[in-house]
Amino acid sequence: MSRKATAETRGKVRDWLIALREEKGATQGAIAAAAGISQPSYYEIEKGISNPKPETAIKIGTALGFDWTRFFVGKSDETESEVQ
């Protein structure tokens, strides 16, 4: 199960995560299965409603080919890394 997002990130759609999944041609269900979670739980992670546990973040990152720590980067750090 995923943990509820902090007030700072709650409701923040993770456009980068959606874009990566779509680039791979993967469904939410396929990524959820790779991470060992339900599709509704994955949906909540994509929509910023909840944050993944580190072990789930690692599995999602592996499935989509990105550094799993991106889920836990501070708001200012995330914006900065997207600009570069």
DSSP file (Angstrom, degrees, kcal/mol; ACC not computed):
  #  RESIDUE AA STRUCTURE BP1 BP2  ACC     N-H-->O    O-->H-N    N-H-->O    O-->H-N    TCO  KAPPA ALPHA  PHI   PSI    X-CA   Y-CA   Z-CA
    1    1 A M              0   0    0      0, 0.0     2,-0.2     0, 0.0    52,-0.2   0.000 360.0 360.0 360.0 152.8    0.0    0.0    0.0
    2    2 A S        -     0   0    0     50,-0.1     2,-0.3    54,-0.0     3,-0.0  -0.638 360.0-119.1 -97.3 155.9    1.1    3.5   -0.6
    3    3 A R  E     -A   51   0A   0     48,-2.0    48,-3.4    -2,-0.2     2,-0.1  -0.632  35.7 -97.5 -91.1 150.8    1.4    6.3    2.0
    4    4 A K  E     -A   50   0A   0     46,-0.3    46,-0.3    -2,-0.3    -1,-0.1  -0.407  44.6-110.9 -66.4 141.1   -0.7    9.5    1.8
    5    5 A A        -     0   0    0     44,-1.5    -1,-0.1     1,-0.1     5,-0.0  -0.251  34.1 -99.3 -69.2 158.6    1.2   12.4    0.3
    6    6 A T    >>  -     0   0    0      1,-0.1     4,-2.1    44,-0.0     3,-0.6  -0.290  37.0-103.0 -71.3 165.1    2.2   15.3    2.3
    7    7 A A  T 34 S+     0   0    0      1,-0.2    -1,-0.1     2,-0.2    -2,-0.1   0.846 121.9  58.7 -58.3 -33.5    0.1   18.5    2.2
    8    8 A E  T 34 S+     0   0    0      1,-0.2    -1,-0.2     3,-0.0    -3,-0.0   0.857 118.2  27.7 -65.6 -35.8    2.8   20.0   -0.1
    9    9 A T  T X4 S+     0   0    0     -3,-0.6     3,-2.2     2,-0.1    -2,-0.2   0.556  87.7 121.9-105.1  -9.5    2.5   17.3   -2.8
   10   10 A R  T 3< S+     0   0    0     -4,-2.1    39,-0.2     1,-0.3     3,-0.1  -0.307  85.1  10.4 -58.8 131.6   -1.1   16.2   -2.3
   11   11 A G  T 3  S+     0   0    0     37,-0.9     2,-0.8     1,-0.2    -1,-0.3   0.459  90.8 134.7  81.4   1.1   -3.1   16.6   -5.5
   12   12 A K    <   -     0   0    0     -3,-2.2    -1,-0.2    36,-0.5     2,-0.2  -0.750  53.3-136.6 -87.6 109.5    0.0   17.3   -7.6
   13   13 A V        -     0   0    0     -2,-0.8     2,-1.5     1,-0.1    34,-0.2  -0.435   8.7-134.1 -65.3 133.6   -0.3   15.3  -10.8
   14   14 A R    >>  +     0   0    0     32,-2.9     4,-2.0     1,-0.2     3,-0.7  -0.631  31.8 172.4 -90.0  78.6    3.0   13.7  -11.7
   15   15 A D  H 3> S+     0   0    0     -2,-1.5     4,-2.8     1,-0.3    -1,-0.2   0.854  75.7  58.5 -56.2 -37.4    3.0   14.6  -15.3
   16   16 A W  H 3> S+     0   0    0      1,-0.2     4,-2.1     2,-0.2    -1,-0.3   0.868 106.3  48.1 -62.0 -36.5    6.5   13.3  -15.7
   17   17 A L  H <> S+     0   0    0     -3,-0.7     4,-2.3     2,-0.2    -1,-0.2   0.906 112.0  48.3 -71.6 -42.3    5.4    9.8  -14.5
   18   18 A I  H  X S+     0   0    0     -4,-2.0     4,-2.6    28,-0.2    -2,-0.2   0.924 111.8  50.6 -61.9 -44.5    2.5    9.7  -16.8
   19   19 A A  H  X S+     0   0    0     -4,-2.8     4,-2.5     1,-0.2    -2,-0.2   0.909 110.2  49.2 -61.7 -43.6    4.7   10.8  -19.8
   20   20 A L  H  X S+     0   0    0     -4,-2.1     4,-1.6     2,-0.2    -1,-0.2   0.919 112.3  48.1 -62.4 -43.5    7.3    8.1  -19.0
   21   21 A R  H  X>S+     0   0    0     -4,-2.3     5,-2.2     1,-0.2     4,-0.5   0.926 113.0  47.5 -62.8 -44.6    4.6    5.4  -18.8
   22   22 A E  H ><5S+     0   0    0     -4,-2.6     3,-0.9     1,-0.2    -1,-0.2   0.872 107.5  56.3 -66.3 -37.1    3.0    6.6  -22.1
   23   23 A E  H 3<5S+     0   0    0     -4,-2.5    -1,-0.2     1,-0.3    -2,-0.2   0.860 108.6  48.2 -60.2 -35.6    6.4    6.7  -23.8
   24   24 A K  H 3<5S-     0   0    0     -4,-1.6    -1,-0.3    -5,-0.2    -2,-0.2   0.582 111.5-124.7 -80.0 -10.3    6.9    3.0  -22.9
   25   25 A G  T <<5 +     0   0    0     -3,-0.9     2,-0.3    -4,-0.5    -3,-0.2   0.771  61.7 146.4  71.0  25.4    3.4    2.2  -24.2
   26   26 A A      < -     0   0    0     -5,-2.2    -1,-0.2    -6,-0.2     2,-0.2  -0.664  44.0-132.6 -97.9 149.7    2.5    0.7  -20.8
   27   27 A T     >  -     0   0    0     -2,-0.3     4,-2.0    -3,-0.1     5,-0.2  -0.543  27.0-112.1 -89.9 162.9   -0.8    0.7  -19.0
   28   28 A Q  H  > S+     0   0    0      1,-0.2     4,-2.7     2,-0.2     5,-0.2   0.901 120.1  55.4 -58.7 -39.4   -1.3    1.7  -15.4
   29   29 A G  H  > S+     0   0    0      1,-0.2     4,-2.4     2,-0.2    -1,-0.2   0.881 105.6  50.5 -61.9 -39.7   -2.2   -2.0  -14.8
   30   30 A A  H  > S+     0   0    0      2,-0.2     4,-2.1     1,-0.2    -1,-0.2   0.914 113.7  43.9 -66.9 -42.6    1.1   -3.2  -16.3
   31   31 A I  H  X S+     0   0    0     -4,-2.0     4,-1.8     2,-0.2    -2,-0.2   0.903 112.7  52.9 -69.1 -40.2    3.2   -0.9  -14.2
   32   32 A A  H  X>S+     0   0    0     -4,-2.7     5,-2.6    -5,-0.2     4,-0.9   0.926 109.3  49.2 -58.9 -44.7    1.1   -1.7  -11.1
   33   33 A A  H ><5S+     0   0    0     -4,-2.4     3,-0.7     1,-0.2    -1,-0.2   0.909 109.4  51.8 -62.0 -42.4    1.7   -5.4  -11.7
   34   34 A A  H 3<5S+     0   0    0     -4,-2.1    -1,-0.2     1,-0.2    -2,-0.2   0.825 113.7  45.2 -62.8 -31.0    5.5   -4.9  -12.1
   35   35 A A  H 3<5S-     0   0    0     -4,-1.8    -1,-0.2     2,-0.1    -2,-0.2   0.529 113.1-118.6 -90.2  -7.9    5.5   -3.0   -8.8
   36   36 A G  T <<5S+     0   0    0     -4,-0.9     2,-0.3    -3,-0.7    -3,-0.2   0.811  76.3 110.4  75.0  29.9    3.3   -5.5   -6.9
   37   37 A I  S   <S-     0   0    0     -5,-2.6    -1,-0.3    -6,-0.2    -2,-0.1  -0.805  72.5 -91.0-127.7 171.1    0.5   -3.1   -6.2
   38   38 A S     >  -     0   0    0     -2,-0.3     4,-2.1     1,-0.1     5,-0.2  -0.414  33.6-115.9 -78.6 158.7   -3.1   -2.6   -7.4
   39   39 A Q  H  > S+     0   0    0      1,-0.2     4,-2.7     2,-0.2     5,-0.2   0.907 116.6  54.4 -61.9 -42.0   -3.9   -0.4  -10.4
   40   40 A P  H  > S+     0   0    0      0, 0.0     4,-1.9     0, 0.0    -1,-0.2   0.882 107.8  50.6 -60.5 -34.8   -6.0    1.9   -8.2
   41   41 A S  H  > S+     0   0    0      2,-0.2     4,-1.5     1,-0.2    -2,-0.2   0.906 110.6  48.6 -66.9 -40.2   -2.9    2.3   -5.9
   42   42 A Y  H  X S+     0   0    0     -4,-2.1     4,-2.6     1,-0.2     5,-0.2   0.914 107.8  55.2 -64.3 -41.6   -0.7    3.1   -9.0
   43   43 A Y  H  X S+     0   0    0     -4,-2.7     4,-2.4     1,-0.2     6,-0.2   0.916 106.1  51.7 -55.0 -45.5   -3.3    5.6  -10.1
   44   44 A E  H  <>S+     0   0    0     -4,-1.9     5,-2.1     1,-0.2     6,-1.5   0.852 109.4  50.4 -62.2 -34.9   -3.1    7.4   -6.8
   45   45 A I  H ><5S+     0   0    0     -4,-1.5     3,-1.0     4,-0.2    -2,-0.2   0.934 111.0  47.9 -68.6 -46.0    0.7    7.6   -7.1
   46   46 A E  H 3<5S+     0   0    0     -4,-2.6   -32,-2.9     1,-0.2    -2,-0.2   0.890 113.5  47.9 -60.5 -39.2    0.4    9.1  -10.6
   47   47 A K  T 3<5S-     0   0    0     -4,-2.4    -1,-0.2   -34,-0.2    -2,-0.2   0.505 113.3-117.3 -83.1  -3.7   -2.1   11.6   -9.5
   48   48 A G  T < 5S+     0   0    0     -3,-1.0   -37,-0.9    -4,-0.5   -36,-0.5   0.633  80.7 123.0  78.7  13.3   -0.1   12.6   -6.5
   49   49 A I  S   <S+     0   0    0     -5,-2.1   -44,-1.5    -6,-0.2     2,-0.3   0.842  81.4  10.1 -74.3 -34.0   -2.8   11.5   -4.0
   50   50 A S  E    S-A    4   0A   0     -6,-1.5    -2,-0.3   -46,-0.3   -46,-0.3  -0.951  72.1-126.9-141.5 162.3   -0.3    9.1   -2.4
   51   51 A N  E     -A    3   0A   0    -48,-3.4   -48,-2.0    -2,-0.3     2,-0.1  -0.846  29.4-116.4-107.7 145.5    3.4    8.4   -2.4
   52   52 A P        -     0   0    0      0, 0.0   -50,-0.1     0, 0.0   -10,-0.0  -0.441  28.0-108.7 -77.0 154.2    4.9    5.0   -2.9
   53   53 A K    >>  -     0   0    0    -52,-0.2     4,-2.8    -2,-0.1     3,-0.5  -0.451  40.7-104.1 -67.9 155.8    7.0    3.2   -0.3
   54   54 A P  H 3> S+     0   0    0      0, 0.0     4,-2.4     0, 0.0     5,-0.2   0.890 122.1  52.3 -52.7 -42.9   10.7    3.1   -1.3
   55   55 A E  H 3> S+     0   0    0      1,-0.2     4,-1.5     2,-0.2     5,-0.1   0.857 112.5  45.7 -65.2 -32.9   10.5   -0.6   -2.4
   56   56 A T  H <> S+     0   0    0     -3,-0.5     4,-2.5     2,-0.2    -1,-0.2   0.891 110.4  53.4 -73.1 -40.6    7.5    0.2   -4.6
   57   57 A A  H  X S+     0   0    0     -4,-2.8     4,-2.8     1,-0.2    -2,-0.2   0.890 107.0  52.9 -60.1 -40.1    9.2    3.3   -6.0
   58   58 A I  H  X S+     0   0    0     -4,-2.4     4,-2.4    -5,-0.2    -1,-0.2   0.924 110.4  47.0 -60.9 -44.9   12.3    1.2   -6.9
   59   59 A K  H  X S+     0   0    0     -4,-1.5     4,-2.3     2,-0.2    -2,-0.2   0.896 113.6  47.2 -66.7 -40.4   10.0   -1.3   -8.8
   60   60 A I  H  X S+     0   0    0     -4,-2.5     4,-2.1     2,-0.2     5,-0.2   0.933 113.0  49.8 -65.7 -44.8    8.2    1.5  -10.7
   61   61 A G  H  X>S+     0   0    0     -4,-2.8     5,-2.1     1,-0.2     4,-1.5   0.892 111.6  48.4 -60.2 -40.9   11.5    3.2  -11.5
   62   62 A T  H  <5S+     0   0    0     -4,-2.4    -1,-0.2     3,-0.2    -2,-0.2   0.921 111.4  49.7 -65.2 -44.2   12.9   -0.1  -12.8
   63   63 A A  H  <5S+     0   0    0     -4,-2.3    -2,-0.2     1,-0.2    -1,-0.2   0.851 122.4  32.7 -63.7 -34.8    9.9   -0.7  -14.9
   64   64 A L  H  <5S-     0   0    0     -4,-2.1    -1,-0.2    -5,-0.1    -2,-0.2   0.485 110.4-115.6-104.7  -4.7    9.9    2.7  -16.4
   65   65 A G  T  <5S+     0   0    0     -4,-1.5     2,-0.3     1,-0.2    -3,-0.2   0.907  70.4 116.0  76.2  43.6   13.7    3.3  -16.5
   66   66 A F  S   <S-     0   0    0     -5,-2.1     2,-0.5    -6,-0.1    -1,-0.2  -0.941  74.9 -86.7-137.8 163.6   14.2    6.3  -14.1
   67   67 A D    >   -     0   0    0     -2,-0.3     3,-2.1     1,-0.2     4,-0.2  -0.571  34.5-144.8 -71.0 117.4   15.8    6.9  -10.7
   68   68 A W  G >  S+     0   0    0     -2,-0.5     3,-1.5     1,-0.3     4,-0.2   0.704  91.7  74.4 -59.1 -22.7   13.3    5.9   -8.1
   69   69 A T  G >  S+     0   0    0      1,-0.3     3,-1.8     2,-0.2     4,-0.4   0.656  72.7  85.7 -68.6 -12.2   14.4    8.7   -5.8
   70   70 A R  G X  S+     0   0    0     -3,-2.1     3,-0.9     1,-0.3    -1,-0.3   0.812  80.2  63.3 -56.9 -29.9   12.7   11.2   -8.1
   71   71 A F  G <  S+     0   0    0     -3,-1.5    -1,-0.3     1,-0.2    -2,-0.2   0.788 107.8  41.4 -63.0 -26.6    9.5   10.4   -6.1
   72   72 A F  G <  S+     0   0    0     -3,-1.8    -1,-0.2    -4,-0.2    -2,-0.2   0.293  83.1 120.7-110.2   7.9   11.1   11.9   -3.0
   73   73 A V  S <  S-     0   0    0     -3,-0.9     5,-0.0    -4,-0.4    -3,-0.0  -0.508  70.3-105.2 -72.8 139.7   12.9   14.9   -4.4
   74   74 A G     >  -     0   0    0     -2,-0.2     4,-2.7     1,-0.1     5,-0.2  -0.208  31.1-106.2 -62.6 158.0   11.7   18.2   -2.8
   75   75 A K  H  > S+     0   0    0      1,-0.2     4,-2.0     2,-0.2     5,-0.2   0.891 120.6  45.7 -53.7 -46.8    9.5   20.5   -4.9
   76   76 A S  H  > S+     0   0    0      1,-0.2     4,-2.0     2,-0.2    -1,-0.2   0.872 112.9  50.8 -68.6 -35.8   12.3   23.0   -5.6
   77   77 A D  H  > S+     0   0    0      2,-0.2     4,-2.4     1,-0.2    -2,-0.2   0.898 109.2  51.1 -66.5 -40.0   14.7   20.2   -6.5
   78   78 A E  H  X S+     0   0    0     -4,-2.7     4,-1.6     2,-0.2    -2,-0.2   0.920 111.1  47.1 -64.3 -44.1   12.2   18.6   -8.9
   79   79 A T  H  X S+     0   0    0     -4,-2.0     4,-1.2    -5,-0.2    -1,-0.2   0.909 112.2  51.0 -63.0 -42.0   11.6   21.9  -10.7
   80   80 A E  H  X S+     0   0    0     -4,-2.0     4,-1.2     1,-0.2     3,-0.4   0.899 109.5  49.2 -63.0 -42.4   15.3   22.6  -11.0
   81   81 A S  H  < S+     0   0    0     -4,-2.4    -1,-0.2     1,-0.2    -2,-0.2   0.792 108.3  54.1 -70.9 -27.0   16.1   19.1  -12.4
   82   82 A E  H  < S+     0   0    0     -4,-1.6    -1,-0.2     1,-0.2    -2,-0.2   0.764 104.9  54.5 -76.3 -24.5   13.3   19.5  -15.0
   83   83 A V  H  <        0   0    0     -4,-1.2    -2,-0.2    -3,-0.4    -1,-0.2   0.832 360.0 360.0 -76.3 -33.4   14.8   22.8  -16.3
   84   84 A Q     <        0   0    0     -4,-1.2    -1,-0.2     0, 0.0    -2,-0.1   0.482 360.0 360.0 -69.5 360.0   18.2   21.3  -16.9
